[in-house]
C-alpha cells in the first residue's frame, strides 16, 4: 500500500494542479486523470514501470509528459520503463472519426518512431531504422500504389489527396506530418474534405496489416507491432 500511495503522490506532484491519481486494484494499474479524463495508465512491477496508455492532457507536449514520467520513475528507483508504441490520432471530420496511426507516419518521415527519438528502443532497433530509411528513399507513388492495393478491393480511385506523388516516401510523409500539425479538420468540415483523412486511415491500416500478416512485399516496414520498447534508467 505504501508503494501505491507513494507513486500516486509523486505523479500528482510532477503533473501539478488539477491532476488526480488512483490505483485500480482489479487491473493492477495506476490511472492519472485531469478533470476526470484519463491521461496516463501505468503498471509498476518490481523495478519496471510499464506505460499502458498515454493520452494528451492539458497543453503539455508528449515529450514533456514523458520527461515527467521518467523523473518520477527515477525517484521510485525504477530501472527501466517499458511500453508498446500505440501512438495514434483520432480526428473529428464532419460525421467521420478517422484514426490516424501516427507511429507509421513518423517512421516513414523520419526512419524511426517518436518513442525511438526519446530513447525507447526495441532489440531490433538498428536493423529497423536502416531498413525503414531505405523505404524512405523509394518513390512515393510506387509505395502508395502497392500499399493501397494490398487488400483486393481498394475503395479509392484517386491517390493524390495529399499532393503530388513524384517525390520520395520520406518527403511525402513529412508533408503529411506537417499538415496534420497545422490543418486539423473539425466536426464542421464538409464531407468531401474528410475523404483525404479516411484515405490516409486506409493506407496506414494496410501498412499495419502488411506488418501483422508478414507480407513478403519488399516495401514492408520493418516494425514489430507488439514488441516492447524499453528505456533503461
Buried (B, 14 or more C-beta within 10 A) or exposed (E): EEEBEBBBEBBBEBBEEEBBBEBEEEEEBBBBBBEEEEBBBBBBEEEBBBBBBBBEBBEBEBEEBBBBBBEBBEEBEBEBBBBBBBBEBEBBBBEBBBEBBBBBBBBBBBBBBBBBEBBBBBEEBEEBBEBBBBBBEBBBBEBBBBBBEBEEEBEEEEBEBBEEBEBBBBBBBBBBBEEBEEEEBEEEBEEEEBBBBBBBBBBBBBBBEBBEEEBEEEBBBBBBEEBBBBBEB
